[in-house]
Amino acid sequence: MRIWFFCMIGILGLMGCKEEVVEDLPQDNDVCGAVALQDLVGTPIAEASFDESARILSPNSVVTLDHRPDRLNVTHDEDGIITRIYCG
């Protein structure tokens, strides 16, 4: 029983280590309006304003894996610089 428990803990721990690979959608699938905001990539997140429905993702953010084409996602790095703007 103990071995099973520790194996499950290890497996669950490894699940959080996977790297998420997200492919950019073609521009004709730009439901959320991300294409028009690409000029903000490289600017500080504090200087940008987004609709309240936008999902701002900091490094190591915990996010749901549901795909919503109408949702705007904005990622930034540790320094607060926007690194990616995409729908999903």
Residue pairs with C-beta under 8 A, 6 or more apart in sequence:
22 86
22 88
24 86
25 69
25 86
25 87
25 88
27 35
29 69
29 87
30 36
30 87
31 69
31 70
31 87
32 69
32 70
32 71
32 72
32 87
32 88
33 72
34 72
34 73
34 85
34 86
34 87
37 50
37 72
37 85
38 85
40 48
40 82
40 85
41 82
41 83
41 84
41 85
42 81
42 82
43 81
43 82
44 80
44 81
44 82
45 56
45 74
45 76
45 80
45 81
45 82
46 80
48 74
48 82
50 56
50 72
50 74
51 72
53 71
53 72
54 71
54 72
54 73
54 74
55 63
55 71
55 72
55 73
55 74
56 74
56 76
57 63
57 73
57 74
57 75
57 76
58 75
58 76
59 76
59 77
59 78
67 88
68 88
69 87
69 88
70 87
71 87
71 88
72 85
72 86
72 87
73 84
73 85
73 86
73 87
73 88
74 82
74 84
74 85
75 82
75 83
75 84
75 85
76 82
76 83
77 83
